[in-house]
Amino acid sequence: MKHKIGIIGFGTVGRGLTEILINKRDYLRRKYGYKFDIIAVADFKFGNVYNPKGLDVQHMLDMAQAGKKFTRDLVDWDNTRLIRKANATVWCELTFTDLQTGGPAIEHVITALEAGKHVVTSNKGPAALHYPRLKKLADKRGVEFMIEGTVVAGTPVINLATGPMAGCTINGIRGILNGTTNYMLTEMEKGMAYKDVLKIAQEKGYAEADPTGDVEGFDARAKVTILANIVMDAGIGIEEVSCEGITKITPADIEQARKQNKRWKLIGSVVRRGDRVEAFVKPEMIDLSHPLAGVMGATNALTFATDLLGDVTIVGPGAGKTETGFAILTDLLAIHRKRAQHKKSGRKA
Ligand SMILES: NC(=O)c1ccc[n+]([C@@H]2O[C@H](COP(=O)([O-])OP(=O)(O)OC[C@H]3O[C@@H](n4cnc5c(N)ncnc54)[C@H](OP(=O)(O)O)[C@@H]3O)[C@@H](O)[C@H]2O)c1
């Protein structure tokens, strides 16, 4: 059976995913028996399109690349109607992140889950603000709500913790969860002033015109909240995660760290203390011998403290068109595998 994929948001990640799916179509079918059509796309800029037999996605990529609106298979349906009416089996929610309200992604996710469609997303809004509620809704409808791409893009941290490391008790997580600030701290260590580094980070496209979300630690806080709730069952809200960014780090602080054989990193932490789980984000001086200290530039990394394996550290890219598109693909394949298993055992998938 073919998976029918719908995409909401045809920006960097939406197009990255589409390119991977086109380029790997034969490989995915041969290796995993994964067959698909992309049947619907909703995008502010390019329009809403639907073809139940499959869209001409290469044409859509070409149009988007040229900055032109879609011309084929256009429908006069808003997102809600498209999500409800289209014959998608899975919706990929890839619109912008809003960490205040979660909207409009949250409405997209709820509409899809209520309609009995799987949802895969790299959008931190719904995952950080409403994960327990959305997972419950997904379970009730017998579908999946999958969010690997929300933390460290395609570097597999959520799936690693919940999959291959299942059976280990994870008692703590420490990580470099924001590439922009890690890049900035790396450059500041070379002697550059904060405001000069920020300017370069903006020119290179690492930092947004309004860098608040990165430099004040809010982006890392959203990821820490997601990890705390999914990996360590914390049941906490984002407002319970204390947060301090890198804006107060001075050249004198950097020199002080150097003298102690340490280096500043913006660290997101989740710690189990008895029955409670606490989570916070703050700059920390890390001993140079720790694996996180060697992670430089825009790279991300996470160390899980486990009972059976000791510390397990994973290092990898935390953003990017292909890297985040890949995260979505891993969740799509996970849904495919689950469905195949359910089919074998005769249960509803
Ligand atoms: N890029 C990365 O490396 C990365 C990594 C991890 C996670 N993420 C997350 O993944 C999501 C997608 O990121 P991105 O980089 O692809 O963003 P993007 O390039 O800004 O693309 C988002 C697309 O969604 C469209 N859009 C916005 N609101 C919409 C709506 N209500 N209905 C339909 N389309 C809508 C946008 O149109 P307009 O441009 O007209 O608004 C844009 O084309 C975000 O939540 C982001 O935080 C991204």
Ligand as a Chemical Component Dictionary entry (heavy atoms), coordinates in Angstrom:
data_LIG
# 
_chem_comp.id                   LIG 
_chem_comp.type                 NON-POLYMER 
_chem_comp.pdbx_formal_charge   0 
_chem_comp.three_letter_code    LIG 
# 
loop_
_chem_comp_atom.comp_id 
_chem_comp_atom.atom_id 
_chem_comp_atom.alt_atom_id 
_chem_comp_atom.type_symbol 
_chem_comp_atom.charge 
_chem_comp_atom.model_Cartn_x 
_chem_comp_atom.model_Cartn_y 
_chem_comp_atom.model_Cartn_z 
_chem_comp_atom.pdbx_ordinal 
LIG N1  N1  N 0  15.419 24.922 8.758  1  
LIG C1  C1  C 0  15.951 24.152 9.687  2  
LIG O1  O1  O 0  17.151 23.835 9.645  3  
LIG C2  C2  C 0  15.108 23.617 10.812 4  
LIG C3  C3  C 0  15.697 22.743 11.746 5  
LIG C4  C4  C 0  14.894 22.200 12.763 6  
LIG C5  C5  C 0  13.564 22.573 12.855 7  
LIG N2  N2  N 1  13.036 23.471 11.953 8  
LIG C6  C6  C 0  11.630 23.821 12.083 9  
LIG O2  O2  O 0  10.939 23.295 10.949 10 
LIG C7  C7  C 0  9.858  24.177 10.576 11 
LIG C8  C8  C 0  10.045 24.598 9.119  12 
LIG O3  O3  O 0  11.274 25.295 9.020  13 
LIG P1  P1  P 0  11.764 25.951 7.657  14 
LIG O4  O4  O 0  13.175 26.304 7.859  15 
LIG O5  O5  O -1 11.365 25.100 6.520  16 
LIG O6  O6  O 0  10.880 27.288 7.631  17 
LIG P2  P2  P 0  10.586 28.203 6.346  18 
LIG O7  O7  O 0  11.685 28.072 5.353  19 
LIG O8  O8  O 0  10.249 29.550 6.868  20 
LIG O9  O9  O 0  9.292  27.525 5.685  21 
LIG C9  C9  C 0  8.025  27.591 6.249  22 
LIG C10 C10 C 0  7.046  27.660 5.101  23 
LIG O10 O10 O 0  5.735  27.542 5.641  24 
LIG C11 C11 C 0  4.916  28.575 5.052  25 
LIG N3  N3  N 0  3.844  28.877 5.997  26 
LIG C12 C12 C 0  3.863  29.629 7.105  27 
LIG N4  N4  N 0  2.672  29.603 7.712  28 
LIG C13 C13 C 0  1.865  28.834 6.967  29 
LIG C14 C14 C 0  0.503  28.432 7.042  30 
LIG N5  N5  N 0  -0.268 28.823 8.060  31 
LIG N6  N6  N 0  0.000  27.642 6.072  32 
LIG C15 C15 C 0  0.781  27.234 5.037  33 
LIG N7  N7  N 0  2.075  27.592 4.910  34 
LIG C16 C16 C 0  2.618  28.367 5.857  35 
LIG C17 C17 C 0  5.865  29.722 4.844  36 
LIG O11 O11 O 0  5.336  30.664 3.937  37 
LIG P3  P3  P 0  5.808  32.230 4.132  38 
LIG O12 O12 O 0  7.265  32.235 3.898  39 
LIG O13 O13 O 0  5.006  32.951 3.100  40 
LIG O14 O14 O 0  5.438  32.600 5.536  41 
LIG C18 C18 C 0  7.098  28.978 4.326  42 
LIG O15 O15 O 0  7.013  28.731 2.940  43 
LIG C19 C19 C 0  9.922  25.363 11.542 44 
LIG O16 O16 O 0  8.988  25.171 12.563 45 
LIG C20 C20 C 0  11.353 25.316 12.075 46 
LIG O17 O17 O 0  11.474 25.854 13.365 47 
LIG C21 C21 C 0  13.771 23.985 10.926 48 
# 
loop_
_chem_comp_bond.comp_id 
_chem_comp_bond.atom_id_1 
_chem_comp_bond.atom_id_2 
_chem_comp_bond.value_order 
_chem_comp_bond.pdbx_ordinal 
LIG N1  C1  SING 1  
LIG C1  O1  DOUB 2  
LIG C1  C2  SING 3  
LIG C2  C3  SING 4  
LIG C2  C21 DOUB 5  
LIG C3  C4  DOUB 6  
LIG C4  C5  SING 7  
LIG C5  N2  DOUB 8  
LIG N2  C6  SING 9  
LIG N2  C21 SING 10 
LIG C6  O2  SING 11 
LIG C6  C20 SING 12 
LIG O2  C7  SING 13 
LIG C7  C8  SING 14 
LIG C7  C19 SING 15 
LIG C8  O3  SING 16 
LIG O3  P1  SING 17 
LIG P1  O4  DOUB 18 
LIG P1  O5  SING 19 
LIG P1  O6  SING 20 
LIG O6  P2  SING 21 
LIG P2  O7  DOUB 22 
LIG P2  O8  SING 23 
LIG P2  O9  SING 24 
LIG O9  C9  SING 25 
LIG C9  C10 SING 26 
LIG C10 O10 SING 27 
LIG C10 C18 SING 28 
LIG O10 C11 SING 29 
LIG C11 N3  SING 30 
LIG C11 C17 SING 31 
LIG N3  C12 SING 32 
LIG N3  C16 SING 33 
LIG C12 N4  DOUB 34 
LIG N4  C13 SING 35 
LIG C13 C14 SING 36 
LIG C13 C16 DOUB 37 
LIG C14 N5  SING 38 
LIG C14 N6  DOUB 39 
LIG N6  C15 SING 40 
LIG C15 N7  DOUB 41 
LIG N7  C16 SING 42 
LIG C17 O11 SING 43 
LIG C17 C18 SING 44 
LIG O11 P3  SING 45 
LIG P3  O12 DOUB 46 
LIG P3  O13 SING 47 
LIG P3  O14 SING 48 
LIG C18 O15 SING 49 
LIG C19 O16 SING 50 
LIG C19 C20 SING 51 
LIG C20 O17 SING 52 
# 
